[in-house]
Amino acid sequence: MSAAAAVESYLAELADQRRQSPHTVSNYRRDLGKLLALAGDLQLASLTVHHIRRFVATLHSQGLTGRSLARTLSAWRGFFGWLGRLGEVSANPCEGIKAPKSPKRLPSALSVDETARLLTGFDDDDDPVIAARDRAMFELFYSSGLRLAELVGLDGDALITARDDGEIRVTGKRGKTRLVPVGRAARAALAAWGASRGELAAMGEPALFVGRRGGRINPRVVEARLTRQAIRAGLPRHVHPHMLRHSFASHVLQSSGDLRAVQEMLGHASIASTQVYTHLDFQHLAKVYDAAHPRAKRG
C-alpha cells in the first residue's frame, strides 16, 4: 500500500466507521499531508523516532505552535497505530514524543458594556427579516454559550423548547448533547425571528437559522454577519462567534463564581478547560484594582 493510499484508507475509516466529524477528518487530512511531505521518498515503515523529532523541529521552525504540533503528533500517532494493527509498520515512531510547550493564551472576551453595544442597533438594517435572524443568533450565542457548530445545527423545534421551557438541547463535540438555558432577551429575539422565519426558509427546511437561499445557514455567513454587526456597533476589535461564548462564560463566572455550573453549560468534558476563565476573571479584577486602589497607581 502506498503512503497516499494508506492515508486515504485511514481517513475513510475515521469518517465511516468511527463517525468522526467532517471537520475532524479535514484536520487529520491536513496533518497527515504534512507527514507525507516531510517524509518525501522515505517509506512509512522506515520512519523512526529520530525522523519524527526532525519533522517536528522543522514544523516548529516554520511557526507552528506547541498546541498545533501536539494535535499534529496526535494525528500521526493514531495513523501509525492503525498501520501497526494492519501489520504495515513494526513500531509507532511517534510514541514518547511530545510537542514543545507554548505559553497559554487567555480567551478573548468582550466586556459587559461591549456586549450590550453589540446586541443593539439591529432595527436600522435594510432587511428586517435578516435583522431579526441576526439578533436571534447573537443573543442566543451570548445567552447560552454556544459553539458556532452548535448554533448552526439547531432545528426549528428549539423555538418551542426555548419558549416553553426556557432551555434548548444542543449537540456538541463528539455528538454529546446537553441542555442549556435561554435568557429572557434571547427568548424574545427568538420569538421575533420565529414570526418572520417563514419569509426566508425554504419549504420543509428544518434548520432554525437559514440563509438568503432558504437553507441552513453557513457558518461563514454567521461569522461575516457578526463581524459586520461589531463594526456597526463601533467595537475596536474583531469579534468572532467564539468570543461570545467566552464572554458568556466570563460574565457568568464573574457573577456566580460557580465553576462547575459554567462547565456544565459550556459542555466541557474536563474542569481544566473551564478553569481558564478564572484567569480571565482575575485579569478583570486586576484592572479594577489598578484603576481604583490609591496605592496601585504608578507615579
Summary of the structure (lengths in Angstrom):
residues: 299
radius of gyration: 23.1
end to end distance: 70.0
largest distance: 71.3
contacts: 834
relative contact order: 0.09
helix: 62%
strand: 5%
